[in-house]
Amino acid sequence: MAVALPGSIEPVAPSAEVMEAAEASLRDLARVRGAHGLRRASVNLELDDGECASVALPPAVLELLQGILMQMAQGNAVSLLPVHAELTSQQAADLLNVSRPFLIERLNQGEIPFRKVGTHRRIRLHDLMAYKQAIDQQRVTALDELAAQAQELGMGY
């Protein structure tokens, strides 16, 4: 299994077989969407007893499915988490790709809201993603300023 669903944040990397299947599904989905466009979507499921069932999908789910297939085709593990999920400090640090002590510093400085359950910190995924978007925006702004300075100084970038 290559997708961790709510209840487990730990994803499992897709096998080579799953990567190939995801790539083929992604190609098929992109071809159909490109040729016909989709206002509504449904998937056909082949059941164990040989019967088929069709399940309607909202367009947002189709977009999510395409993103999941793309990541799996590239060999990336995927996790699905509800936005109201609460993470441990280690899970939050892993999502930000920072050390746990660095994250704890951000929490203690009030940069990211959290609550305590006993002695353990819990961070809402929504709050963590808001923090990530803010620092990503700061990073983009700083890079834009550096590029502008390089242009002014004629550094050839």
Sequence and secondary structure as in RCSB ss.txt:
>XXXX:A:sequence
MAVALPGSIEPVAPSAEVMEAAEASLRDLARVRGAHGLRRASVNLELDDGECASVALPPAVLELLQGILMQMAQG
NAVSLLPVHAELTSQQAADLLNVSRPFLIERLNQGEIPFRKVGTHRRIRLHDLMAYKQAIDQQRVTALDELAAQA
QELGMGY
>XXXX:A:secstr
  EE TT        HHHHHHHHHHHHHHHHHHHHH  SSEEEEEE TTS EEEEEE HHHHHHHHHHHHHHHTT
  EE   TT EEEHHHHHHHHTS HHHHHHHHHTTSS  EEETTEEEEEHHHHHHHHHHHHHHHHHHHHHHHHHH
HHTT   
